[in-house]
Amino acid sequence: MTKKRVIDFSKDLTDIQTSTSKVSNNMNKVDQDLEEQAAQLKDLEQRLSEMDPYFISKSNDFPKEPLKLYSNQYFFEQSEEIQKRVEKEVHSNFDLLPKLTKLDYIVATIIGAIASLADILFVKIPKDVTYLGKYTQKGGGLTERLRSIGVNEDGQLNDFLSKIEKKSKVSFDASTKNGFNNYEREVSGFYPKTHRLMSLGHDPFFGLLFGLLDIVNGRITFIDEKGAIHLIPIDKFQDSSLKDMLFAPLLWMSHILSDICTPMGIPAPGWGLTQLLQFGEFGEKDRTLADISRYMYLKGYDLRHFISMGIVPGIVEICTRIYYKLTLEKDDPFTLSYSKDLNDIQNKARLQKLLFTAHAVATGGNALKIVTTQGNPAAFNYPQLIAFTKQSIQMSQIVTRDKKTEKIIRNREKINEEWKNI
């Protein structure tokens, strides 16, 4: 008596063997067909050669023997193709710099346009001028309001700032050549209205370095209108006490604070270094860049106007980041940590692209503002150029970053997705 099996595979195996046999027969028939077709092609090639003596046979175009669909050669060629496709996918960067949607571009452009309108309608230029003697142009209201801070109705410093000014005398505040005893070198263009522009100690950014060095050494460091650098000792500050040296940072800050609200104010950060730009021929008088920057300062292009110009990049930064936060997709709490890291990198890259687009539009708007003011250089928005330059550098860093880790994570995610679809 035959022992009864729990699971009988006999029938299934028989069916599989039958199917395999049919497939094998079909493949053999395909091989025979291929062989017949190859023989016919060879015969046709021979006939063409007999009919036309100039016929050149291209034997490489025809297989020497029929390719079997289940042969090693077939699978080798298929694996080579698959390998190429896999390598192309693995090394591609198509999603390592996320694409912005149409809505993203529209919103970023609108934000940049709004910032440009604020630049044209509210920031304007530092103060009312008649540019080139024929174009009457009005200054910005915001800068005018900033100029009213710290002064009384007569335009003089209020009591508090006036006291600070008297108690914060520094060596780098010399305003005429009379303070340079027995100085032999020529000094060009140095007078009360330009001395804060030229004196590097008055710079609100670099001044902390140059100002402290000047206070400690009892001297003034400045760049004259011809680009010459001068380091001149001031006699009455040569006997500085140890106390003055220790409190030099506080002395510098109090002096700068009192100078901000004076009629000429202090220059924008780094603006004094523009006196080194002794090249170019611009305008009717063939001015150099140094001449133009000095003209801008004399027409009110100081730290107060720099602050009012700052609302343009400020609008771009605030509005763009708000839009980014509102459109940011929330992370799945069950997402793996490496996937979260990749998402964070992608989100940050998207934010930088949004900011770059908006700043580019705002910078283009400032160029339009300069054109509409007949080329008045005082219409140039210095903070917006700084912001756009900074954003351009960040974008170049994102594009050229090392993407190996991101590719590994991306490819791992692709494999997981493919397995889910199987």
Beta strands, then each sheet from edge to edge (+ up, - down):
strand 1: 129-131
strand 2: 135-137
strand 3: 219-223
strand 4: 229-233
sheet 1: 1+ 2-
sheet 2: 3+ 4-
end
